[in-house]
């Protein structure tokens, strides 16, 4: 019998931590909530929030996007994307221009300041204490697995 197992009323049981460790969905959900809170606190001194970072990294990854495309990629509603863009435009991190082909649409582009802010945040977060639970190789492996989970074939964010 392992140290995480015991018998109760003649049945083999597990302690709560062992049961939790067996559920990947639970672990991802719990880690996601905790990391989101720590991420928000970590980048607060840099003057942005996670939602701002989300748009910056999407624009860096995909290039210029319409507001509608950005909202779709970030899984947020159109009114929320407008508020995020308003902030980033005010801070000169994103430029919003009317689409040349369809005047009803706005195209979003990272500014040089936006690119610098994005890199500063990425570097700052990578040095945060809460990422130190894993060594460099483990962090790289986790990044690869999460990238595959999200963007790989049949990934959560892959195109059907």
C-alpha positions in Angstrom: 0.0 0.0 0.0 1.4 3.4 -1.0 1.5 6.3 1.5 -1.3 8.0 -0.4 -3.7 5.0 0.0 -5.5 3.7 3.0 -8.3 1.4 3.8 -11.6 2.7 5.1 -14.5 0.3 5.8 -12.6 -2.4 4.0 -12.2 -0.3 0.8 -9.0 1.2 -0.6 -9.2 5.0 -0.7 -6.8 7.8 -1.7 -6.0 10.9 0.1 -7.5 14.1 -1.4 -4.3 15.2 -3.0 -3.8 11.9 -4.8 -7.3 12.0 -6.2 -6.8 15.6 -7.3 -3.5 14.7 -9.1 -5.3 12.0 -11.1 -7.6 14.6 -12.8 -5.8 16.5 -15.6 -8.8 18.7 -16.1 -9.0 19.7 -12.5 -5.2 20.4 -12.4 -5.3 22.5 -15.5 -8.4 24.4 -14.3 -6.9 25.0 -10.8 -3.4 26.0 -12.2 -5.1 28.3 -14.7 -7.0 30.2 -12.1 -4.0 30.5 -9.8 -1.6 31.5 -12.6 -4.1 34.1 -13.9 -4.2 35.7 -10.5 -0.4 35.7 -10.1 0.1 36.9 -13.7 -2.2 39.8 -13.1 -0.3 40.8 -9.9 3.1 40.3 -11.6 2.3 42.6 -14.5 0.4 45.2 -12.6 3.5 47.3 -11.9 4.1 47.4 -15.6 0.8 49.2 -16.1 -1.2 46.6 -18.0 -3.5 43.7 -17.3 -3.7 40.2 -18.7 -6.4 41.2 -21.2 -4.0 43.9 -22.6 -1.2 41.4 -22.8 -3.5 39.0 -24.6 -4.2 41.5 -27.4 -0.5 42.5 -27.6 0.6 38.9 -28.0 -2.1 38.1 -30.5 -1.1 41.0 -32.7 2.6 40.0 -32.4 1.7 36.4 -33.4 -0.8 37.1 -36.2 0.1 40.5 -37.4 -2.5 43.2 -38.1 -6.0 42.0 -37.1 -9.4 43.6 -37.3 -11.1 44.3 -33.9 -13.5 41.5 -34.7 -10.8 39.0 -35.5 -8.9 40.0 -32.3 -12.1 39.5 -30.2 -12.6 36.1 -31.8 -9.0 34.9 -31.3 -9.2 36.1 -27.6 -12.7 34.5 -27.1 -14.1 37.8 -25.8 -17.1 39.9 -26.9 -16.8 42.9 -29.2 -17.6 45.5 -26.4 -14.7 44.1 -24.3 -12.2 44.3 -27.2 -13.2 48.0 -27.8 -12.3 48.8 -24.1 -9.0 47.0 -24.4 -8.1 48.7 -27.7 -9.1 52.1 -26.2 -6.6 51.6 -23.4 -3.8 50.3 -25.6 -4.3 53.1 -28.1 -4.3 55.7 -25.4 -1.0 54.2 -24.2 0.4 54.3 -27.8 0.9 50.5 -27.7 -1.6 49.7 -30.5 -2.7 51.7 -33.6 -6.3 51.5 -34.7 -7.1 52.4 -38.3 -10.1 52.1 -40.6 -9.9 49.2 -42.9 -9.1 50.3 -46.4 -11.5 47.8 -48.0 -14.3 48.0 -45.5 -14.7 51.4 -43.7 -16.9 49.7 -41.1 -14.0 47.7 -39.8 -10.9 48.8 -37.8 -7.5 47.2 -38.2 -5.2 46.9 -35.2 -1.4 47.0 -35.4 1.2 46.9 -32.7 3.4 50.1 -32.5 7.1 50.0 -31.7 6.2 50.9 -28.2 3.7 48.0 -28.1 6.4 45.5 -29.2 8.8 46.8 -26.6 6.1 46.6 -23.8 5.3 43.1 -24.9 8.9 41.9 -24.7 9.4 43.7 -21.4 6.3 41.9 -19.9 7.4 38.5 -21.3 10.9 38.9 -19.8 9.6 40.2 -16.5 7.1 37.3 -16.1 9.7 34.7 -17.1 11.7 35.9 -14.1 8.8 35.7 -11.7 9.1 33.5 -8.6 5.9 31.6 -9.4 7.4 30.1 -12.4 10.4 28.7 -10.5 8.5 25.5 -9.4 9.8 24.0 -12.7 13.3 24.0 -14.0 14.1 25.4 -17.4 13.7 22.0 -19.2 10.4 21.4 -17.5 9.1 24.9 -18.4 10.1 24.3 -22.0 8.3 20.9 -21.9 5.2 22.4 -20.3 5.2 25.2 -23.0 5.4 22.6 -25.8 2.6 20.5 -24.3 0.3 23.5 -23.7 1.0 24.8 -27.2 0.1 21.4 -28.7 -3.0 21.3 -26.5 -4.1 24.7 -27.8 -2.8 24.9 -31.3 -1.8 21.4 -32.5 -3.9 19.1 -34.6 -7.3 18.9 -33.0 -6.1 21.5 -30.5 -8.6 23.6 -28.5 -7.9 26.7 -30.7 -7.1 24.9 -34.0 -9.3 25.6 -36.9 -11.7 22.8 -37.6 
